């Protein structure tokens, strides 16, 4: 119990198919996660970036409430793509955490989402804090990525949400901006640590 395990589910199926969020599917995802993790309970079980329609439908939360009541999960949260989705999830009583994209390039959550989450006692897990590596300062305009790397095939949101890769910036622009931010590493070791 001294180790707390968080995991996400639903990327194994078609995220736009409502069957992916059916009770049978979610239970299967949960059981498979428990087996892989060799745990009797998941401390934080998160829906991984479902379409907004799925969140508004609400049935996914009903299933998570059941899993929680059964002791399969301790808490649940949602990994969201937009501030609007996050604000909606704050209105769902069982949501205990939000996973949001937040970094020096993407600070929109600061205005409303983070203060409202704090006031509601909902935890925040930051996704892509280094903007897919741009904020490490290690890339140049000629950096290339392997075929299977999302930074190669989703740079402009071709495969999944725009903004997930490189904070929605053109790679070259991101490299240029990261270079301008290099001063942040002074006295802190490197940009990632800063």
Secondary structure, 3 states (H helix, E strand, C coil): CCCCCEEEECCCCCCCCHHHHCHHHHHHHHHHHHHHHCCCCEEEEEEECCCHHHHHHCHHHHHHHHHHHCCCEEEEEEECCCHHHHHHHHCCCCEEEEEEECCCCCCHHHCCHHHHHHHHCCEEEEECCCHHHHHHCCCCCCCCCCCCCHHHHCCCCCCCCCCCCHHHCCHHHHHHHHHHCHHHHCCCCCCCCC
